Amino acid sequence: MNYKAAVDYIKLKTTFVPKTLIILGSGLGSVAKSIDTECTIPYKDIPGFIQPTIEGHTGNLIFGYLKGKPIVAMQGRNHFYEGHSMQEITFPIRVLKLLGASTLITSNAVGGMKEIYEIGDIMIVNDHINLMGTNPLIGPNDDTFGPRFPDMSKVYSRKMIDYAKKVSLNEGIKVYEGVLTALPGPTYETKAEYKWLHTIGADAVGMSTIPEVIVANHTGMKCFSLSLITDLGVMGKIVEISHEEVQKEAAKAAPKMEFIVSKVVENFG
């Protein structure tokens, strides 16, 4: 992958050095309006970046300040189910690491599988199970980014998790902690799949985030992730779901998601 070409192009457009990379997935799209923007670069103009095909994923890099902290926001992400390789969908993580980012914050929409979960709840990810059938680190290892066999025992920052729980409680925002898993998609899960996933230790299931976190962890970045429960995989509560319903729930939860992320950036950025 030609990371240098992407880095060189971005540096022609801006000299801004971000500390935190935020992937504006489900529930975080409105964060873009809160950024004191220094520069916006469309994905389609950056070598190696791919224009997203999914509704709600605009496809811009936004450099600027959030709560006075230097950040870069990915306005939309690519997904494995769109037909791209794991290396392609995680390409931006390494590029933005080379540009200065040392922390990754992500969000995604998930099906919740704990009995206590309801649609609209927020789960702070404290661990994950990769069930996407592959891994973005497969292939020759680039030692300039990280080791051949990276440790995965402390992927999600405990300090950021605890702080997010504290500020959420103070604001009256209900949050949970849990284990995220991901399947390739693009289908939502069957009843049997939900039951099996919960049995093996997963609390929520999505179609993204884990590849990005794996690559970020490999480079030494700190990671924090929010999952928005947009559908339920709890026996007796399962209902039909559509992408439109997911977007609707994401819009309703946006103020809470934005508050948590803004506070985390303010304290750790």
C-alpha positions as CSV (number, residue, x, y, z in Angstrom):
1,M,0.0,0.0,0.0
2,N,1.4,3.4,-1.0
3,Y,1.0,5.4,2.3
4,K,3.6,7.9,1.2
5,A,1.6,9.1,-1.8
6,A,-1.5,9.7,0.4
7,V,0.6,11.5,3.1
8,D,2.4,13.6,0.5
9,Y,-0.9,14.7,-1.1
10,I,-2.5,15.6,2.2
11,K,0.6,17.6,3.2
12,L,0.2,19.6,0.0
13,K,-3.3,20.6,1.2
14,T,-2.6,21.3,4.9
15,T,0.2,21.4,7.4
16,F,-2.3,20.7,10.2
17,V,-1.1,18.0,12.7
18,P,-4.0,16.1,14.3
19,K,-3.6,14.2,17.6
20,T,-6.9,12.3,17.6
21,L,-8.6,10.5,14.6
22,I,-12.4,10.3,14.9
23,I,-14.3,8.0,12.5
24,L,-17.8,9.6,12.2
25,G,-19.8,6.4,12.1
26,S,-23.4,6.0,13.2
27,G,-24.4,8.5,15.8
28,L,-21.4,10.8,15.3
29,G,-22.2,12.4,11.9
30,S,-23.3,15.6,13.7
31,V,-19.8,16.0,15.2
32,A,-18.7,17.5,11.9
33,K,-20.8,20.6,12.6
34,S,-18.9,21.2,15.9
35,I,-15.4,21.1,14.4
36,D,-13.6,24.4,14.0
37,T,-12.5,23.3,10.5
38,E,-9.0,24.1,9.1
39,C,-9.2,22.0,6.0
40,T,-11.5,19.5,4.2
41,I,-10.2,17.0,1.7
42,P,-12.6,14.7,-0.3
43,Y,-11.6,11.0,-0.2
44,K,-11.8,10.9,-3.9
45,D,-8.9,13.2,-4.3
46,I,-6.5,11.3,-1.9
47,P,-4.4,8.5,-3.4
48,G,-5.5,5.2,-2.0
49,F,-8.7,6.5,-0.3
50,I,-12.0,5.1,-1.5
51,Q,-15.2,7.0,-1.9
52,P,-17.9,5.3,0.3
53,T,-21.0,3.9,-1.4
54,I,-23.3,3.7,1.6
55,E,-25.8,6.4,2.4
56,G,-24.8,8.7,5.3
57,H,-21.1,8.2,4.6
58,T,-20.0,11.5,2.9
59,G,-16.4,10.7,2.2
60,N,-14.3,13.7,3.5
61,L,-11.3,14.2,5.8
62,I,-11.9,17.1,8.1
63,F,-8.9,18.7,9.9
64,G,-9.6,21.1,12.7
65,Y,-10.3,21.6,16.4
66,L,-12.9,19.9,18.6
67,K,-13.1,21.4,22.1
68,G,-9.8,23.2,21.3
69,K,-8.0,19.9,20.5
70,P,-6.4,19.1,17.1
71,I,-8.3,16.3,15.4
72,V,-9.0,14.8,12.1
73,A,-12.4,13.3,11.3
74,M,-13.2,10.7,8.8
75,Q,-16.6,11.7,7.5
76,G,-17.7,8.2,6.5
77,R,-15.9,4.9,6.3
78,N,-15.6,2.0,3.9
79,H,-16.9,-1.4,4.8
80,F,-15.6,-4.9,4.0
81,Y,-19.0,-5.8,2.5
82,E,-18.6,-3.1,-0.1
83,G,-16.1,-5.4,-1.8
84,H,-12.9,-3.9,-0.6
85,S,-10.0,-5.7,1.0
86,M,-9.2,-5.4,4.7
87,Q,-6.1,-3.6,3.7
88,E,-8.0,-1.1,1.6
89,I,-10.6,-0.2,4.3
90,T,-8.0,0.3,7.0
91,F,-5.6,2.2,4.7
92,P,-6.6,5.6,6.1
93,I,-5.8,4.6,9.7
94,R,-2.1,4.2,8.9
95,V,-2.0,7.3,6.7
96,L,-3.4,9.4,9.6
97,K,-1.1,7.8,12.1
98,L,1.8,9.0,9.9
99,L,0.3,12.5,9.9
100,G,0.4,12.6,13.7
101,A,-2.8,10.9,15.1
102,S,-2.1,8.9,18.3
103,T,-5.7,8.1,19.4
104,L,-8.5,6.5,17.5
105,I,-12.2,7.1,18.4
106,T,-14.9,5.2,16.4
107,S,-18.6,4.6,16.5
108,N,-20.9,2.1,14.8
109,A,-24.4,0.8,14.7
110,V,-25.0,-2.6,16.3
111,G,-27.5,-5.2,17.2
112,G,-27.6,-5.6,21.0
113,M,-27.8,-9.0,22.6
114,K,-28.0,-8.4,26.3
115,E,-31.4,-8.7,27.9
116,I,-31.1,-5.2,29.4
117,Y,-30.4,-3.5,26.1
118,E,-33.0,-1.4,24.4
119,I,-32.9,0.3,21.0
120,G,-31.1,3.7,21.4
121,D,-28.8,2.5,24.2
122,I,-25.1,3.2,24.0
123,M,-22.4,0.6,24.6
124,I,-18.8,1.5,25.3
125,V,-16.7,-1.2,23.8
126,N,-14.3,-2.9,26.2
127,D,-13.2,-5.8,24.1
128,H,-14.0,-7.5,20.8
129,I,-14.3,-10.8,19.0
130,N,-13.2,-10.7,15.3
131,L,-15.6,-12.9,13.3
132,M,-15.1,-11.2,9.9
133,G,-13.3,-14.2,8.5
134,T,-10.0,-12.4,7.9
135,N,-7.6,-9.9,9.5
136,P,-6.2,-6.6,8.1
137,L,-2.7,-7.6,9.3
138,I,-2.6,-10.7,7.1
139,G,0.3,-10.5,4.7
140,P,3.9,-9.2,5.1
141,N,4.3,-7.2,8.3
142,D,5.4,-3.6,8.0
143,D,7.8,-3.3,11.0
144,T,7.7,0.5,10.7
145,F,4.1,0.4,12.0
146,G,4.2,-2.4,14.6
147,P,5.3,-6.0,15.5
148,R,4.4,-9.1,13.5
149,F,2.4,-10.4,16.5
150,P,0.8,-7.5,18.3
151,D,-0.7,-8.0,21.7
152,M,-4.5,-7.5,21.8
153,S,-5.2,-7.9,25.6
154,K,-5.6,-4.2,26.2
155,V,-7.0,-2.8,22.9
156,Y,-9.5,-0.3,24.3
157,S,-8.2,2.4,26.7
158,R,-9.4,1.7,30.2
159,K,-8.8,5.3,31.2
160,M,-11.0,6.6,28.4
161,I,-13.7,4.0,29.2
162,D,-13.8,5.0,32.8
163,Y,-13.8,8.7,32.1
164,A,-16.6,8.3,29.5
165,K,-18.7,6.4,32.0
166,K,-18.1,9.1,34.6
167,V,-19.1,12.1,32.4
168,S,-22.1,10.2,31.1
169,L,-23.4,9.4,34.6
170,N,-22.9,13.1,35.5
171,E,-24.9,14.1,32.5
172,G,-27.7,11.5,33.1
173,I,-26.7,9.5,30.0
174,K,-27.2,5.8,30.3
175,V,-24.2,3.8,29.0
176,Y,-23.1,0.2,29.2
177,E,-19.9,-1.6,28.7
178,G,-19.7,-4.7,26.5
179,V,-17.9,-6.9,24.0
180,L,-18.3,-6.1,20.3
181,T,-18.2,-8.6,17.5
182,A,-18.4,-8.1,13.8
183,L,-19.6,-10.3,10.9
184,P,-18.8,-9.4,7.3
185,G,-22.4,-8.3,6.4
186,P,-24.2,-6.9,4.5
187,T,-27.1,-9.0,5.9
188,Y,-28.3,-8.4,9.4
189,E,-28.2,-11.5,11.7
190,T,-30.6,-14.4,11.9
191,K,-32.2,-15.4,15.2
192,A,-29.9,-18.4,15.4
193,E,-26.8,-16.2,14.7
194,Y,-27.8,-13.7,17.5
195,K,-28.3,-16.6,19.9
196,W,-24.9,-18.2,19.0
197,L,-23.0,-14.8,19.2
198,H,-24.3,-14.1,22.6
199,T,-23.5,-17.6,23.8
200,I,-19.8,-17.2,22.8
201,G,-19.5,-13.9,24.8
202,A,-20.5,-11.1,22.5
203,D,-22.9,-8.3,23.7
204,A,-23.3,-6.5,20.4
205,V,-22.7,-7.2,16.7
206,G,-21.9,-4.9,13.8
207,M,-20.2,-4.9,10.4
208,S,-17.3,-2.5,11.0
209,T,-14.8,-1.0,13.6
210,I,-12.9,-4.1,14.5
211,P,-10.6,-4.0,11.4
212,E,-9.8,-0.3,12.0
213,V,-9.1,-0.9,15.7
214,I,-6.8,-3.9,15.0
215,V,-4.7,-1.7,12.7
216,A,-4.7,1.3,15.1
217,N,-3.6,-1.0,17.9
218,H,-0.9,-2.4,15.7
219,T,0.5,1.1,15.3
220,G,0.4,1.8,19.0
221,M,-2.6,4.1,18.9
222,K,-5.0,4.3,21.9
223,C,-8.5,3.2,21.0
224,F,-12.0,4.2,22.2
225,S,-15.2,3.0,20.6
226,L,-18.9,3.6,21.1
227,S,-21.6,1.2,19.7
228,L,-25.2,2.5,19.3
229,I,-27.8,-0.2,19.8
230,T,-30.1,0.3,16.7
231,D,-31.7,-3.2,16.7
232,L,-32.1,-6.1,19.1
233,G,-30.8,-9.6,19.0
234,V,-32.5,-10.6,22.3
235,M,-34.8,-13.6,22.0
236,G,-38.4,-12.4,22.1
237,K,-37.5,-8.8,21.2
238,I,-36.1,-9.4,17.7
239,V,-37.8,-7.2,15.1
240,E,-37.2,-6.6,11.4
241,I,-34.6,-4.0,10.7
242,S,-33.6,-1.8,7.8
243,H,-30.8,0.7,7.0
244,E,-33.3,3.5,7.2
245,E,-34.3,2.5,10.8
246,V,-30.6,2.3,11.7
247,Q,-30.1,5.9,10.5
248,K,-33.2,7.1,12.3
249,E,-32.0,5.7,15.6
250,A,-28.5,7.1,15.0
251,A,-30.0,10.6,14.5
252,K,-31.9,10.4,17.7
253,A,-28.9,9.3,19.7
254,A,-26.6,11.8,18.1
255,P,-26.6,14.5,20.9
256,K,-25.6,11.9,23.5
257,M,-22.9,10.3,21.3
258,E,-21.5,13.7,20.4
259,F,-21.4,14.8,24.1
260,I,-19.4,11.7,25.2
261,V,-16.9,11.9,22.3
262,S,-16.4,15.7,22.8
263,K,-15.7,15.1,26.5
264,V,-13.2,12.3,25.8
265,V,-11.4,14.4,23.2
266,E,-11.4,17.4,25.5
267,N,-9.8,15.4,28.3
268,F,-7.5,13.1,26.3
269,G,-6.9,14.9,23.0
